[in-house]
Each structure stands twice: as structure tokens, then as C-alpha cells.
């Protein structure tokens, strides 16, 4: 702009992303001292507006960046292909973040970037401690790695004043979920900030094994669901009470939201619709299985939302007479156009990649256009089942035979909710503030 002064900057490259800003509409943490416990592995840059600047010796002033038209910003937003890019965008200046929060973005925008890999540090995931039921939350820490930029990571931890032992119940919409009897706690995977639901005062709360949010926590319809062997408990975020509902099905092992509906899969691989209004209830969905489903000695299915498709990823493990134990990942799409609905095999995911972890209480993701961040299409990214593994994840093409004994052996767990499996393990997740985009 004419007449405006240009500020010169030194020629050293930008070394790190700026720290995140609070998510619009996100409820404040309970603790008054709930400060951010995240440290960035790279040294931080003091000039946040350099994120998308050129490397020339001069750059426009922050006012120039702030004055960009919304239509131009939208063209920049659709080019975002990784979490680091998103941080760079929202860290450029306050007006960019404000515009991002108000733009009517496509609902799938938040899933056009790959999720972050969360790896708990060794003291909580040591193989000799897997039978310890509860963890001291103040001792829990983890690393977040962006698949698009694996050379850097974020070191995160729960707040140091959380001197309480709890068991891990799941992770959803950017929050780790913990519980112990009446006490419940949600810990932001990126900031360490907490949300404390009211006490769970029910006789069956001792057998709670799974917890999940059904919507981002900053939305008015968000609810937290807890599952026990005989009941499902519901807390509407912001209220001061829980409600209990009898659960007349086998153990629920996964809950996903798809096209405004909530679906759950139980231990017997049966699919259910979960109704929240007028009161919480479950109804089994009549589904015809494909002839190729659930073959082998044991199987492990995951539900994955991929665009306008509800997929089921099945990991079938069998004994091969030549190579020994072997497994295969197959993908099936639920066809709602027929009655009853039918699982139909998908031989090629097209330009999509899927992300799963072996604990089915953890979230699953899909990502279109993985080539934009160096990923592989028609592949499944599996978070390593072993905390000691040098590789953070494995990449397997759909239909490819897997000969990795460690990977196949984890398929035998069947993920039955047991106290010894209540420890935080490797998983995929997106930070909570990502879900505030466009809300």
C-alpha cells in the first residue's frame, strides 16, 4: 500500500510455528491456572506474520496481511494440507484467525489434513506396566508428530496439578478422556487444559470402560457418553448432571458420528444407531454382511467416516502354511440404498488414506489427497501397537498381506474392554481447536 512504511527483517529462516491461540467458543478449563504445558521442539519465531512470507529482505507490514479480502483468504485456506500449515495460517495475525472462524467452510475441511500421531512417553506405556489400572495424570506426557513434517514434534503433558490417578477411556475431538469412579476429566491433547464434568454418581460407574464425545466440545449439542457393560451414561456439556440409560446390547467398542447420526459397533460386530433425543436409546441396524467379511482365525473391525461413506476396516488374521501368521486389511462400504443395508467390499479407496489405532476406543480418520503432504493413497496408516517400536506407524495398502508378527498378534486382542487395557497407547488425533474452524 502506498505511503506505508515497510519493516525490514533479517534473512534467517523461520524455525518454528507460532504457539496456538485459544479456540473460539471453546469452554475455559476449570483450573484457574490451566496454562499451556506445550513446548515446541523447534525454537520459536518472534515474527508470526512471516509464516507465508517470501524470503526477500523486506515484507509487507502486518496491516497488509490483515487487509486481505476474505475471498483471497479462502483461496489460501483451501491450500492448507497439514497441521503445520494450519498453525502458520492462524498464527499470521488475529484477523486471519477471526476470518477463518467465521467463514462458511465445507464441513470436511477439518479432515483435509492428516491427523497428528500421539505417542505417550515411556513411563505410562512401559510393557511391564500394562496391567496397572490407573495412571497419575500429572505424570502423563506425550509427543505429537505431524505426518507431513516428521522432523519436528510437540512435547505435551497434562497439567502438573492433576495429582489424581485415573484410567484411560478414550479420545475424541481433541480430548483424552479419563475416569475413576465418580471423577471424570477431559484433557486437551494439544494444550493440556482440562474440562471437568460433574461427578458420575451411579452404582454401575465402577465398570465404565469407554468414553466418547459425540460432537466438538464447543458446540451446544455436544455430549459425553460413557459405556459400562449394562448402561450408557450421558452428560450434556455445560450441564451439571449425568443421566443413566440401560444398555441392552453387547459391549460398545466404538462410536462415530456420520451425516448427523451417531453409530456404534459392539463386541459382536453388530451396528447400532444411537438416539440422543428425546432420551438416549440404541437400535440395531439390520445389515447384510459381505461374503468376504470376518474370515480367518480372528478379526478386528473399525468404523471410519470417509467423506460421504461409512466404512468398515476389517483386519483378518490367519495362519499361512508358508509364511506363518499373516493378516489382511479389507475395507467395506455401508450401502444404505438397499433394504436391509449391506456392507459392500471396496477394492480401492481412490485418492484417500485412512488412519486407525489398535485401541478401537481411539478415533479413526480419513484424509483426501494424501499426496499433497507426502502420503500414500489407498493406504491405511496404523499407529504402532508397541510403545518401544522405532516406527511410529505402519503403512499398509488395502488388500495387502501383512506378515509383521507384532502387527498380526495385536489383532488377537479383540479389544475386549478389560482393566489391563486401560492405559494410553499410540493413537491419531486432531487438536480440539481444529474443530472450532468454521463454527
C-alpha positions as MATLAB code, in Angstrom:
seq = 'XXXXXXXXXXXXXXXXXXXXXXXXXXXXXXXXXXXXXXXXXXXXXXXXXXXXXXXXXXXXXXXXXXXXXXXXXXXXXXXXXXXXXXXXXXXXXXXXXXXXXXXXXXXXXXXXXXXXXXXXXXXXXXXXXXXXXXXXXXXXXXXXXXXXXXXXXXXXXXXXXXXXXXXXXXXXXXXXXXXXXXXXXXXXXXXXXXXXXXXXXXXXXXXXXXXXXXXXXXXXXXXXXXXXXXXXXXXXXXXXXXXXXXXXXXXXXXXXXXXXXXXXXXXXXXXXXXXXXXXXXXXXXXXXXXXXXXXXXXXXXXXXXXXXXXXXXXXXXXXXXXXXXXXXXXXXXXXXXXXXXXXXXXXXXXXXXXXXXXXXXXXXXXXXXXXXXXXXXXXXXXXXXXXXXXXXXXXXXXXXXXXXXXXXXXXXXXXXXXXXXXXXXXXXXXXXXXXXXXX';
ca = [
       0.000    0.000    0.000;
       1.255    3.495   -0.921;
       2.593    5.597    1.889;
       3.003    2.734    4.357;
       6.366    2.021    5.869;
       7.936   -1.357    5.218;
       9.730   -3.076    8.048;
      12.937   -4.947    7.181;
      13.689   -8.300    8.728;
      16.778  -10.372    8.998;
      17.376  -13.106    6.494;
      17.412  -16.099    8.862;
      14.781  -18.750    8.038;
      11.706  -19.200   10.163;
      12.448  -22.050   12.597;
       9.101  -22.937   14.129;
       5.395  -22.413   14.166;
       3.820  -19.889   16.493;
       2.007  -21.095   19.577;
      -1.715  -21.671   19.055;
      -4.405  -19.227   20.025;
      -7.449  -20.278   22.079;
     -10.203  -21.923   20.113;
     -13.247  -19.686   19.502;
     -16.168  -20.865   21.587;
     -14.143  -23.429   23.498;
     -15.143  -23.564   27.179;
     -12.445  -22.387   29.564;
     -10.715  -25.016   31.693;
     -11.843  -25.496   35.245;
      -8.485  -24.709   36.823;
      -7.652  -21.012   37.069;
      -4.009  -21.781   36.427;
      -4.693  -24.021   33.439;
      -1.836  -22.622   31.433;
      -0.491  -24.245   28.316;
       2.003  -27.019   29.061;
       3.118  -27.472   25.456;
       6.706  -26.898   24.394;
       7.716  -26.784   20.756;
      10.693  -28.911   19.806;
      11.889  -26.214   17.435;
      12.882  -22.718   18.549;
      10.008  -20.261   18.246;
      10.000  -17.358   15.839;
       9.124  -13.937   17.207;
       7.522  -12.733   13.974;
       4.338  -14.701   13.411;
       3.467  -12.882   10.197;
       6.428  -14.456    8.392;
       4.649  -17.775    8.037;
       3.543  -17.220    4.468;
       6.052  -14.502    3.544;
       8.743  -14.711    0.905;
      12.409  -14.876    1.819;
      13.220  -11.473    0.438;
      14.806   -8.891    2.691;
      11.593   -6.928    3.115;
       7.979   -7.869    3.753;
       4.668   -6.047    3.963;
       3.651   -4.768    7.372;
       1.132   -6.785    9.432;
      -1.608   -4.364    8.337;
      -1.193   -5.547    4.732;
      -1.779   -9.178    5.755;
      -4.760   -8.177    7.879;
      -6.358   -6.235    5.000;
      -6.540   -9.173    2.587;
     -10.038   -9.814    1.227;
     -11.969  -12.751    2.646;
     -12.273  -14.249   -0.831;
      -8.481  -14.305   -1.153;
      -8.084  -15.804    2.306;
     -10.472  -18.596    1.348;
      -8.266  -19.416   -1.644;
      -5.308  -19.657    0.736;
      -7.233  -21.809    3.215;
      -8.079  -24.495    0.659;
      -4.338  -24.911    0.018;
      -3.720  -25.883    3.645;
      -2.599  -29.526    3.587;
      -1.059  -30.131    7.008;
      -1.405  -29.185   10.643;
       1.784  -27.097   10.444;
       0.262  -25.123    7.560;
      -2.864  -24.521    9.607;
      -0.817  -23.255   12.556;
       1.096  -20.955   10.242;
      -2.184  -19.573    8.891;
      -3.831  -18.861   12.235;
      -0.557  -17.503   13.627;
      -0.145  -14.925   10.875;
      -2.364  -12.336   12.569;
      -5.541  -12.109   14.632;
      -7.726  -11.032   11.728;
      -6.818  -14.181    9.772;
      -7.909  -16.389   12.642;
     -11.107  -14.374   13.078;
     -11.928  -14.731    9.381;
     -11.178  -18.444    9.478;
     -13.627  -18.905   12.341;
     -16.419  -17.040   10.557;
     -16.117  -18.381    7.012;
     -18.741  -20.952    5.896;
     -16.136  -23.612    5.163;
     -17.003  -27.058    3.821;
     -17.736  -29.465    6.697;
     -14.949  -31.766    5.521;
     -12.287  -29.066    5.772;
     -11.050  -30.200    9.153;
     -10.312  -33.643    7.734;
      -8.406  -32.494    4.658;
      -5.245  -32.540    6.756;
      -3.741  -35.709    8.223;
      -4.243  -36.226   11.966;
      -1.340  -35.943   14.381;
       0.287  -39.049   15.803;
       0.169  -39.125   19.614;
       2.809  -41.241   21.316;
       2.786  -41.465   25.125;
       6.161  -41.225   26.784;
       7.643  -44.420   28.209;
       6.667  -44.131   31.865;
       2.976  -44.585   31.052;
       3.260  -47.202   28.334;
       6.062  -49.446   29.594;
       5.232  -53.075   28.677;
       5.706  -54.253   32.269;
       3.144  -51.725   33.493;
       0.289  -52.511   31.132;
      -1.622  -54.297   33.913;
      -1.680  -51.222   36.144;
      -5.228  -49.954   36.024;
      -4.793  -46.270   36.852;
      -2.255  -43.584   35.908;
      -1.198  -40.460   37.793;
      -2.308  -37.784   35.341;
       0.388  -35.294   36.325;
       2.994  -37.846   35.177;
       1.462  -38.399   31.747;
       3.201  -36.784   28.789;
       3.233  -37.447   25.067;
       4.669  -36.411   21.712;
       2.619  -35.112   18.786;
       4.056  -35.707   15.313;
       2.656  -34.334   12.057;
       2.967  -36.951    9.269;
       3.572  -34.051    6.886;
       6.591  -32.847    8.900;
       8.058  -35.728   10.846;
      11.325  -33.932   11.631;
       9.636  -31.865   14.334;
       7.338  -32.755   17.187;
       5.417  -31.168   20.031;
       6.097  -32.245   23.599;
       2.860  -32.131   25.558;
       1.742  -33.065   29.057;
      -1.179  -32.944   31.413;
      -1.171  -30.113   33.937;
       1.175  -30.701   36.843;
      -1.532  -30.040   39.440;
      -3.517  -33.123   38.346;
      -2.436  -35.243   41.307;
      -5.067  -37.888   40.713;
      -4.984  -41.484   39.469;
      -7.423  -42.273   36.650;
      -7.877  -44.822   33.898;
      -7.917  -44.017   30.197;
     -11.314  -44.379   28.490;
     -10.789  -43.000   25.005;
     -10.074  -39.931   22.916;
     -12.311  -37.805   20.719;
     -12.445  -34.303   19.226;
      -9.053  -33.403   20.651;
      -9.583  -34.583   24.244;
      -8.173  -37.525   26.171;
     -10.894  -38.938   28.427;
     -10.129  -40.269   31.916;
     -12.264  -41.543   34.782;
     -12.098  -43.118   38.221;
     -15.375  -43.973   39.926;
     -17.231  -40.655   40.294;
     -14.383  -38.500   38.974;
     -14.115  -37.642   35.253;
     -11.649  -35.467   33.374;
     -11.051  -34.373   29.786;
      -7.501  -33.310   28.867;
      -6.791  -31.311   25.702;
      -4.159  -33.237   23.707;
      -2.548  -30.026   22.468;
      -2.672  -27.585   25.383;
      -3.037  -29.828   28.432;
      -6.011  -27.721   29.565;
      -8.816  -29.620   31.271;
     -12.587  -29.820   31.400;
     -14.085  -31.482   34.458;
     -17.588  -32.958   34.060;
     -19.810  -33.334   37.146;
     -19.403  -36.413   39.333;
     -20.743  -39.675   37.955;
     -22.923  -40.816   40.860;
     -24.266  -44.185   39.736;
     -23.874  -47.682   41.129;
     -22.539  -49.027   37.821;
     -19.805  -46.425   37.402;
     -17.122  -48.907   38.509;
     -17.448  -50.849   35.256;
     -17.156  -47.893   32.843;
     -14.649  -48.852   30.136;
     -15.260  -46.425   27.233;
     -15.913  -42.711   26.822;
     -16.544  -40.610   23.719;
     -17.715  -37.143   22.727;
     -20.358  -37.187   20.008;
     -19.554  -33.650   18.763;
     -16.856  -30.998   19.274;
     -16.954  -29.751   22.843;
     -17.533  -26.136   21.769;
     -20.883  -26.955   20.128;
     -24.154  -26.600   22.074;
     -25.271  -30.162   21.228;
     -22.053  -31.794   22.406;
     -22.434  -34.737   24.763;
     -20.052  -37.062   26.526;
     -21.081  -40.736   26.563;
     -19.711  -43.347   28.971;
     -20.313  -47.060   28.411;
     -20.386  -49.815   31.003;
     -21.444  -53.407   30.497;
     -25.059  -52.690   31.404;
     -25.584  -48.932   30.993;
     -24.758  -45.880   28.938;
     -24.256  -42.576   30.746;
     -24.795  -39.189   29.125;
     -23.536  -35.724   30.078;
     -24.611  -32.721   28.015;
     -21.590  -30.430   28.016;
     -22.253  -27.434   30.246;
     -24.910  -29.118   32.375;
     -24.371  -30.183   35.996;
     -25.707  -33.731   35.888;
     -25.403  -37.148   34.200;
     -28.249  -39.382   33.076;
     -28.155  -43.187   33.004;
     -29.771  -45.395   30.362;
     -29.958  -49.204   30.307;
     -27.864  -50.731   27.535;
     -29.419  -53.877   26.136;
     -26.552  -54.734   23.787;
     -23.114  -56.307   23.992;
     -20.157  -54.098   24.920;
     -19.964  -50.999   22.716;
     -16.398  -50.715   21.412;
     -16.619  -47.704   19.067;
     -18.871  -44.696   18.465;
     -18.736  -42.443   15.368;
     -20.794  -39.536   14.005;
     -21.877  -39.756   10.373;
     -24.159  -37.379    8.479;
     -25.784  -36.092   11.649;
     -26.365  -39.564   13.085;
     -24.449  -41.492   15.732;
     -23.443  -45.081   15.040;
     -21.895  -47.613   17.388;
     -20.396  -51.046   16.848;
     -20.432  -53.650   19.597;
     -18.148  -56.523   20.516;
     -20.087  -58.883   18.244;
     -19.599  -56.532   15.242;
     -23.258  -55.509   15.225;
     -24.081  -51.949   14.144;
     -26.398  -49.694   16.186;
     -27.920  -46.228   15.843;
     -27.674  -44.128   18.991;
     -30.553  -41.694   19.533;
     -29.969  -38.786   21.922;
     -33.465  -37.291   21.859;
     -35.999  -37.387   23.437;
     -33.890  -39.750   25.542;
     -30.802  -41.809   24.871;
     -31.506  -45.174   23.234;
     -29.884  -47.647   20.855;
     -31.384  -49.522   17.926;
     -29.648  -52.261   15.954;
     -29.234  -51.572   12.242;
     -30.186  -54.507   10.029;
     -27.090  -55.123    7.902;
     -26.178  -57.857    5.425;
     -22.530  -58.876    5.620;
     -20.402  -59.291    2.540;
     -19.251  -62.872    1.928;
     -15.609  -61.781    2.313;
     -16.117  -60.262    5.755;
     -14.799  -61.717    9.001;
     -12.770  -64.552    7.575;
      -9.695  -66.004    9.290;
      -8.910  -67.036   12.856;
      -9.797  -63.652   14.328;
     -10.843  -60.240   13.142;
     -10.776  -56.625   14.281;
     -13.181  -54.165   12.610;
     -13.084  -50.345   12.816;
     -15.685  -47.809   11.670;
     -14.207  -44.941    9.615;
     -16.063  -41.946    8.171;
     -14.641  -41.153    4.722;
     -16.428  -38.237    3.050;
     -19.987  -39.383    2.333;
     -19.177  -43.037    3.075;
     -19.324  -45.018    6.298;
     -16.559  -47.590    6.014;
     -15.652  -50.666    7.988;
     -11.960  -51.618    8.020;
     -11.550  -55.302    8.810;
      -8.205  -56.798    9.820;
      -8.417  -60.566    9.296;
      -5.610  -62.694   10.744;
      -4.953  -66.289    9.705;
      -2.177  -68.884    9.583;
      -0.332  -69.159    6.284;
       1.360  -72.501    5.662;
       4.346  -70.807    4.006;
       4.822  -67.570    5.966;
       3.139  -68.375    9.277;
       0.801  -65.795   10.808;
      -0.488  -63.242    8.306;
      -3.123  -60.518    8.233;
      -5.035  -58.547    5.616;
      -6.786  -55.174    5.807;
     -10.022  -55.127    3.808;
     -12.432  -52.208    3.502;
     -16.227  -52.319    3.183;
     -18.738  -49.537    2.499;
     -22.190  -49.498    4.041;
     -24.767  -49.243    1.265;
     -27.850  -47.529    2.652;
     -29.602  -47.574   -0.741;
     -30.762  -51.164   -0.272;
     -33.029  -52.636    2.402;
     -31.613  -54.017    4.572;
     -28.342  -52.082    4.351;
     -25.348  -54.054    3.093;
     -21.589  -53.983    3.573;
     -20.002  -53.868    0.101;
     -16.298  -54.535   -0.415;
     -14.161  -51.594   -1.558;
     -11.095  -52.678   -3.530;
      -9.646  -49.195   -3.922;
     -10.029  -46.144   -1.667;
      -9.222  -43.857   -4.571;
      -7.407  -40.687   -3.540;
      -7.899  -41.308    0.186;
      -5.875  -42.584    3.136;
      -7.265  -43.956    6.419;
      -5.827  -43.673    9.936;
      -6.525  -46.175   12.731;
      -5.023  -47.397   16.009;
      -5.364  -50.796   17.616;
      -7.403  -49.496   20.553;
     -10.799  -49.024   18.935;
     -11.827  -46.514   21.591;
      -9.490  -44.103   19.816;
     -10.736  -42.012   16.870;
     -10.328  -43.018   13.233;
      -9.756  -40.612   10.346;
      -9.724  -40.340    6.592;
      -7.712  -37.835    4.581;
      -8.274  -36.989    0.891;
      -5.357  -36.133   -1.340;
      -2.551  -37.576    0.807;
      -0.034  -36.864   -1.947;
      -0.283  -33.160   -1.001;
       1.640  -33.849    2.218;
       3.756  -36.756    1.033;
       1.336  -39.530    1.994;
       0.125  -42.547    0.036;
      -3.307  -43.044   -1.484;
      -5.354  -46.237   -1.000;
      -3.407  -46.962    2.182;
      -4.109  -47.424    5.869;
      -1.859  -45.768    8.450;
      -1.768  -47.883   11.612;
      -0.374  -46.359   14.799;
       2.300  -48.686   16.122;
       0.863  -51.078   18.744;
       4.216  -51.129   20.551;
       5.463  -48.126   22.503;
       9.025  -49.377   22.003;
       8.782  -49.550   18.227;
      11.201  -47.364   16.255;
       8.496  -46.771   13.662;
       5.630  -44.581   14.855;
       3.219  -46.125   12.389;
       2.924  -48.701    9.612;
       1.545  -48.025    6.139;
      -0.379  -50.870    4.517;
      -2.121  -50.851    1.165;
      -5.719  -52.034    1.133;
      -5.773  -55.793    0.451;
      -2.038  -56.180    1.058;
      -0.953  -59.244    3.058;
       0.751  -58.240    6.313;
       3.488  -60.562    7.601;
       4.542  -58.454   10.603;
       4.063  -60.780   13.645;
       3.690  -57.884   16.117;
       1.016  -56.246   13.996;
      -0.859  -59.506   13.499;
      -0.640  -60.541   17.144;
      -2.382  -57.347   18.210;
      -5.331  -58.442   16.098;
      -5.813  -61.311   18.528;
      -6.538  -58.953   21.437;
     -10.104  -58.474   20.179;
     -10.117  -55.263   22.220;
     -12.339  -56.674   24.921;
     -12.690  -53.858   27.499;
     -10.535  -55.030   30.396;
      -8.801  -53.181   33.203;
      -5.367  -54.156   31.926;
      -6.030  -52.353   28.627;
      -6.871  -49.003   30.227;
      -3.505  -47.381   29.532;
      -2.920  -44.626   26.981;
      -1.364  -46.075   23.803;
      -0.301  -44.709   20.401;
      -3.173  -43.072   18.545;
      -4.195  -40.483   15.934;
      -5.969  -37.246   16.832;
      -6.582  -33.646   15.762;
      -6.375  -30.860   18.384;
      -9.657  -29.512   19.687;
      -9.235  -26.042   18.209;
      -9.231  -27.545   14.691;
     -12.876  -28.477   15.231;
     -13.674  -24.857   16.051;
     -12.881  -23.848   12.481;
     -15.969  -22.663   10.665;
     -18.168  -22.834   13.779;
];
